[in-house]
């Protein structure tokens, strides 16, 4: 039996509230396993889902559908959030020019440009590669027709970067003229 959209949305909202309160994205596996057990026994989550599917499928549905969606939602960096962050960081207005292959080009009110992409701490090299390839394919950026800043935005989703590693990454990438913002 298919879960009606309104009921699915109610359950999803409830899981989001509980996961936020619980700190789901920053918990270890043991804590998250305990959290899953509480979701399964919660009448507003597991109890409601059991009305639409066999009990043995509820755990998989919560984990694969709802908690994965929660993690993606909480770790995502929207265009609006990125614009707000860049404006605050550079203390001037920023306008999005284009986005291609997960790389965005912005123009600041001073006339400088920013090339940025969002990545994770573990995959910062991929983010750097994307920025460099984008610049390599864009003659105006490559030939230095205007001032250009390069910025990797690290999306942590609330999971802290190991102590000291953020500073090391920022120092290392500053050696090649790339800034790092951690959200």
MOLIN-V801771 format. One record per residue. N is the residue number from 1. RES is the residue in one small letter. PHI is phi in whole degrees, 0 to 359 (none if undefined). Layout:
n:N res:RES phi:PHI
n:N res:RES phi:PHI
//
This chain:
n:1 res:x phi:none
n:2 res:x phi:281
n:3 res:x phi:282
n:4 res:x phi:300
n:5 res:x phi:306
n:6 res:x phi:296
n:7 res:x phi:289
n:8 res:x phi:302
n:9 res:x phi:296
n:10 res:x phi:297
n:11 res:x phi:296
n:12 res:x phi:299
n:13 res:x phi:299
n:14 res:x phi:296
n:15 res:x phi:297
n:16 res:x phi:301
n:17 res:x phi:298
n:18 res:x phi:295
n:19 res:x phi:294
n:20 res:x phi:298
n:21 res:x phi:297
n:22 res:x phi:279
n:23 res:x phi:72
n:24 res:x phi:310
n:25 res:x phi:287
n:26 res:x phi:253
n:27 res:x phi:281
n:28 res:x phi:276
n:29 res:x phi:298
n:30 res:x phi:296
n:31 res:x phi:297
n:32 res:x phi:289
n:33 res:x phi:294
n:34 res:x phi:295
n:35 res:x phi:298
n:36 res:x phi:299
n:37 res:x phi:299
n:38 res:x phi:293
n:39 res:x phi:295
n:40 res:x phi:296
n:41 res:x phi:271
n:42 res:x phi:286
n:43 res:x phi:297
n:44 res:x phi:275
n:45 res:x phi:238
n:46 res:x phi:302
n:47 res:x phi:299
n:48 res:x phi:291
n:49 res:x phi:293
n:50 res:x phi:297
n:51 res:x phi:286
n:52 res:x phi:242
n:53 res:x phi:205
n:54 res:x phi:299
n:55 res:x phi:307
n:56 res:x phi:291
n:57 res:x phi:265
n:58 res:x phi:296
n:59 res:x phi:302
n:60 res:x phi:297
n:61 res:x phi:297
n:62 res:x phi:299
n:63 res:x phi:293
n:64 res:x phi:283
n:65 res:x phi:260
n:66 res:x phi:277
n:67 res:x phi:287
n:68 res:x phi:296
n:69 res:x phi:297
n:70 res:x phi:302
n:71 res:x phi:298
n:72 res:x phi:297
n:73 res:x phi:296
n:74 res:x phi:287
n:75 res:x phi:268
n:76 res:x phi:287
n:77 res:x phi:243
n:78 res:x phi:284
n:79 res:x phi:302
n:80 res:x phi:297
n:81 res:x phi:295
n:82 res:x phi:294
n:83 res:x phi:300
n:84 res:x phi:299
n:85 res:x phi:294
n:86 res:x phi:295
n:87 res:x phi:299
n:88 res:x phi:293
n:89 res:x phi:293
n:90 res:x phi:264
n:91 res:x phi:54
n:92 res:x phi:203
n:93 res:x phi:289
n:94 res:x phi:229
n:95 res:x phi:237
n:96 res:x phi:285
n:97 res:x phi:267
n:98 res:x phi:198
n:99 res:x phi:228
n:100 res:x phi:222
n:101 res:x phi:50
n:102 res:x phi:70
n:103 res:x phi:249
n:104 res:x phi:244
n:105 res:x phi:248
n:106 res:x phi:240
n:107 res:x phi:243
n:108 res:x phi:266
n:109 res:x phi:300
n:110 res:x phi:284
n:111 res:x phi:100
n:112 res:x phi:291
n:113 res:x phi:241
n:114 res:x phi:233
n:115 res:x phi:252
n:116 res:x phi:217
n:117 res:x phi:214
n:118 res:x phi:258
n:119 res:x phi:213
n:120 res:x phi:257
n:121 res:x phi:300
n:122 res:x phi:293
n:123 res:x phi:248
n:124 res:x phi:299
n:125 res:x phi:296
n:126 res:x phi:294
n:127 res:x phi:297
n:128 res:x phi:297
n:129 res:x phi:301
n:130 res:x phi:300
n:131 res:x phi:297
n:132 res:x phi:295
n:133 res:x phi:294
n:134 res:x phi:299
n:135 res:x phi:296
n:136 res:x phi:299
n:137 res:x phi:271
n:138 res:x phi:248
n:139 res:x phi:303
n:140 res:x phi:299
n:141 res:x phi:285
n:142 res:x phi:294
n:143 res:x phi:274
n:144 res:x phi:69
n:145 res:x phi:292
n:146 res:x phi:208
n:147 res:x phi:298
n:148 res:x phi:230
n:149 res:x phi:249
n:150 res:x phi:246
n:151 res:x phi:216
n:152 res:x phi:262
n:153 res:x phi:257
n:154 res:x phi:267
n:155 res:x phi:265
n:156 res:x phi:264
n:157 res:x phi:60
n:158 res:x phi:89
n:159 res:x phi:270
n:160 res:x phi:294
n:161 res:x phi:286
n:162 res:x phi:310
n:163 res:x phi:310
n:164 res:x phi:85
n:165 res:x phi:290
n:166 res:x phi:299
n:167 res:x phi:296
n:168 res:x phi:298
n:169 res:x phi:297
n:170 res:x phi:298
n:171 res:x phi:296
n:172 res:x phi:297
n:173 res:x phi:287
n:174 res:x phi:294
n:175 res:x phi:295
n:176 res:x phi:248
n:177 res:x phi:75
n:178 res:x phi:242
n:179 res:x phi:272
n:180 res:x phi:227
n:181 res:x phi:244
n:182 res:x phi:249
n:183 res:x phi:245
//
